[in-house]
C-alpha cells in the first residue's frame, strides 16, 4: 500500500514538473515572438530662427553715366580703371548710396524703424561703384529672443548668406536692433536695400 502511494506521489511530481516545463517553454516562445513595445518617437523640433527687417549698406558711390563704357553689371573694375581702388560696377542706384556701413553703427532702434518704414527710393538710371567685399546690415528683430553675437548663417530675401552678428541693442520700448556684417552672400544683395531675413543658426 505504501509502495503504491509512493509510486503515485512520484508520478504526480513528474507530471507537475513536466507541466511546469511545458508552461515555461510556451511562455518563453510567446515572449520571443512578441515585439518590444514601441517607444514614442521624439518629435523633431526645429529651432525657430530670428526673423528681422533690415537695411543694407556698403561702401559705394554714384558715378557719371558713360564713365565706364562697355562695363557689364557686376563687373569688377581694376584700381587703374576707377582711379582709386577696385570696385564692382552696377548700372543703377537708389539714392541711398551715401548710407555707409559706419552709419549703421550710429542708428538707434527708433531711427532704424523710421528708415525701414520710409518709402524705398525710386531706382535711378545712374551707375554706381561698390567697393570692398562685405555688406553691413542693421535690422529690427521680430520676436523676444535675440540670438547671441557671433558667426551666423542667414536667409535674406530667399538667399542664403553667412556673416557675423556684431551686437544687439535694446531701447526702452523693447525694440532690438541687430548689427550684422555679411561676408558670404549672392551678388543680388548688392542691388538690395530694404530686406527681410532670418538668422538660421
HUMO-V305024 format. One record per backbone hydrogen bond with DSSP energy under -0.5 kcal/mol. CO is the residue of the C=O (numbers start at 0). NH is the residue of the N-H. If there is no record, write none. Layout:
# HUMO-V305024
co: {CO CO}
nh: {NH NH}
This chain:
# HUMO-V305024
co: {0 1 2 3 4 5 6 7 8 9 10 11 12 13 14 15 16 17 18 19 20 21 22 23 24 25 26 27 28 29 32 37 42 43 48 49 50 51 52 53 54 56 57 58 60 63 65 67 71 74 74 76 77 77 78 78 85 86 87 88 88 89 92 95 96 97 98 99 99 100 100 102 103 107 108 109 110 111 112 114 123 123 124 126 127 128 128 129 130 134 135 136 137 138 138 139 140 141 143 149 151 152 152 153 154 154 155 158 160 161 161 162 163 163 164 166 168 170 174 174 175 175 176 177 177 178 178 179 180 181 183 185 186 187 188 192 192 194 195 196 197 197 198}
nh: {4 5 6 7 8 9 10 11 12 13 14 15 16 17 18 19 20 21 22 23 24 25 26 27 28 29 30 31 32 33 34 39 44 45 50 198 141 196 139 194 137 135 59 130 128 66 68 70 74 76 88 86 80 81 82 83 131 76 129 73 74 127 123 98 59 99 57 102 103 103 104 105 106 111 112 113 114 115 116 117 92 125 126 62 89 60 130 87 58 181 56 179 54 140 177 52 142 50 145 164 162 199 200 160 156 197 158 155 153 182 183 151 165 180 149 178 176 173 170 176 140 177 168 138 179 165 166 136 163 134 161 188 189 190 191 55 194 53 156 51 154 199 49}
